[in-house]
């Protein structure tokens, strides 16, 4: 029984796959936190910028449509 426990402990310390997966999981959590913080911090400014771009595109489309209809 004790030998099995020691053998299991040696196998677990020799197997690095679990450690690597845990490291990637920690890295992924860090990326999610950073992206979430950036979205939270820059969200209102991005919304304003994209709204302005959308309005400009709509205005230009309307101008092109009016010019094409006048021909």
C-alpha positions as semicolon CSV with decimal commas, in nm:
position;residue;x (nm);y (nm);z (nm)
1;X;0,000;0,000;0,000
2;X;0,274;0,242;0,095
3;X;0,477;0,139;-0,210
4;X;0,179;0,216;-0,435
5;X;0,146;0,558;-0,276
6;X;0,515;0,633;-0,328
7;X;0,499;0,505;-0,687
8;X;0,195;0,725;-0,755
9;X;0,372;1,026;-0,607
10;X;0,679;0,966;-0,825
11;X;0,464;0,924;-1,135
12;X;0,273;1,243;-1,058
13;X;0,589;1,445;-1,013
14;X;0,741;1,304;-1,333
15;X;0,429;1,378;-1,539
16;X;0,446;1,744;-1,647
17;X;0,132;1,746;-1,866
18;X;-0,093;1,856;-1,582
19;X;0,141;2,137;-1,486
20;X;0,152;2,265;-1,842
21;X;-0,227;2,261;-1,870
22;X;-0,254;2,450;-1,543
23;X;-0,007;2,711;-1,666
24;X;-0,207;2,762;-1,985
25;X;-0,526;2,793;-1,783
26;X;-0,371;3,062;-1,565
27;X;-0,246;3,243;-1,875
28;X;-0,593;3,226;-2,033
29;X;-0,753;3,370;-1,719
30;X;-0,503;3,656;-1,725
31;X;-0,586;3,734;-2,088
32;X;-0,959;3,731;-2,014
33;X;-0,910;3,970;-1,723
34;X;-0,702;4,209;-1,935
35;X;-0,948;4,205;-2,226
36;X;-1,239;4,257;-1,989
37;X;-1,067;4,549;-1,820
38;X;-0,982;4,708;-2,156
39;X;-1,339;4,668;-2,280
40;X;-1,469;4,818;-1,959
41;X;-1,227;5,110;-1,969
42;X;-1,255;5,193;-2,339
43;X;-1,615;5,082;-2,396
44;X;-1,784;5,424;-2,394
45;X;-1,516;5,583;-2,613
46;X;-1,535;5,296;-2,862
47;X;-1,913;5,319;-2,874
48;X;-1,891;5,691;-2,952
49;X;-1,626;5,634;-3,220
50;X;-1,819;5,356;-3,393
51;X;-2,141;5,557;-3,379
52;X;-1,963;5,851;-3,546
53;X;-1,819;5,623;-3,815
54;X;-2,161;5,467;-3,878
55;X;-2,323;5,809;-3,904
56;X;-2,057;5,925;-4,152
57;X;-2,104;5,614;-4,365
58;X;-2,481;5,667;-4,370
59;X;-2,434;6,032;-4,464
60;X;-2,195;5,945;-4,748
61;X;-2,428;5,673;-4,878
62;X;-2,715;5,917;-4,882
63;X;-2,502;6,173;-5,069
64;X;-2,400;5,916;-5,329
65;X;-2,760;5,803;-5,368
66;X;-2,878;6,162;-5,416
67;X;-2,602;6,231;-5,673
68;X;-2,686;5,914;-5,864
69;X;-3,058;5,999;-5,871
70;X;-2,984;6,348;-6,006
71;X;-2,811;6,208;-6,317
